[in-house]
Amino acid sequence: MRVLPALASLGLTFPDDISLVAFSSSGWIENLLPPLAMIRVNTHEMGRAAAFLMADWLNGVSPPDITNVGAAEWVERASIGPVRPCR
């Protein structure tokens, strides 16, 4: 994650100066301090849903208009600071 050294070089910290959110999960993300908020993606479930939709489509079933297959969840952690007014 290159953003952490960049923040440090600017004298900024999270969540005091900026809130940070990760997309997906990784072992190193779990060990950051403060803990990093994330959008956790269940890639197994996403792939499973895509396979079923593709199988239906190949069998002549029109795919539904899907915007959410339930494969992601919001995990709030301490890397989210309070909202402050713009400067």
C-alpha positions as CSV (number, residue, x, y, z in Angstrom):
1,M,0.0,0.0,0.0
2,R,1.8,3.1,-1.2
3,V,-0.6,5.5,0.3
4,L,0.8,5.0,3.9
5,P,4.4,6.2,3.1
6,A,2.9,9.1,1.0
7,L,0.7,10.2,4.0
8,A,3.7,9.9,6.4
9,S,5.9,12.1,4.0
10,L,3.2,14.7,4.2
11,G,2.9,14.5,8.0
12,L,-0.6,13.1,7.8
13,T,-2.1,10.2,9.8
14,F,-5.3,8.3,9.6
15,P,-8.0,8.7,10.8
16,D,-6.9,12.0,12.3
17,D,-6.2,13.8,8.9
18,I,-7.8,11.4,6.4
19,S,-10.0,8.3,6.4
20,L,-8.8,5.2,4.7
21,V,-10.8,2.3,3.2
22,A,-9.5,-0.8,1.5
23,F,-11.3,-2.8,-1.2
24,S,-11.1,-6.5,-0.6
25,S,-9.2,-8.2,2.2
26,S,-5.6,-9.2,2.6
27,G,-3.6,-10.5,5.5
28,W,-1.5,-7.4,5.9
29,I,-4.6,-5.1,5.9
30,E,-5.9,-7.0,9.0
31,N,-2.7,-6.1,10.9
32,L,-2.6,-2.3,10.3
33,L,-3.0,0.1,13.2
34,P,-5.5,1.6,13.4
35,P,-7.5,-1.3,11.8
36,L,-8.4,-0.4,8.2
37,A,-12.1,-0.2,7.2
38,M,-12.8,-2.2,4.1
39,I,-15.3,-3.4,1.6
40,R,-14.7,-7.1,1.9
41,V,-15.4,-9.0,-1.3
42,N,-16.3,-12.7,-1.2
43,T,-14.6,-13.6,-4.5
44,H,-15.7,-17.2,-4.2
45,E,-19.4,-16.3,-3.9
46,M,-19.0,-13.7,-6.7
47,G,-17.5,-16.3,-9.0
48,R,-20.2,-18.9,-8.1
49,A,-22.9,-16.4,-8.9
50,A,-21.3,-15.5,-12.2
51,A,-21.0,-19.2,-13.1
52,F,-24.7,-19.9,-12.5
53,L,-25.7,-16.8,-14.4
54,M,-23.5,-17.8,-17.3
55,A,-24.9,-21.3,-17.3
56,D,-28.4,-20.0,-17.4
57,W,-27.5,-17.6,-20.2
58,L,-25.9,-20.4,-22.3
59,N,-29.1,-22.4,-21.8
60,G,-31.2,-19.6,-23.2
61,V,-32.3,-17.9,-20.0
62,S,-32.1,-14.2,-20.2
63,P,-29.8,-12.9,-17.3
64,P,-31.6,-10.7,-14.8
65,D,-30.5,-7.1,-14.4
66,I,-28.2,-7.6,-11.4
67,T,-26.5,-4.9,-9.5
68,N,-25.8,-6.9,-6.3
69,V,-25.0,-10.5,-5.9
70,G,-24.5,-10.2,-2.2
71,A,-20.7,-10.9,-2.4
72,A,-19.5,-7.7,-0.7
73,E,-19.9,-6.3,2.8
74,W,-18.9,-3.1,4.6
75,V,-16.5,-3.6,7.5
76,E,-16.2,-0.4,9.6
77,R,-13.1,0.0,11.6
78,A,-11.0,2.7,13.3
79,S,-9.5,4.1,10.1
80,I,-12.6,6.2,9.5
81,G,-12.4,9.6,11.2
82,P,-15.2,12.1,11.8
83,V,-16.5,14.2,9.0
84,R,-15.0,17.7,9.1
85,P,-16.0,20.8,7.2
86,C,-14.0,21.6,4.1
87,R,-11.3,24.1,4.5
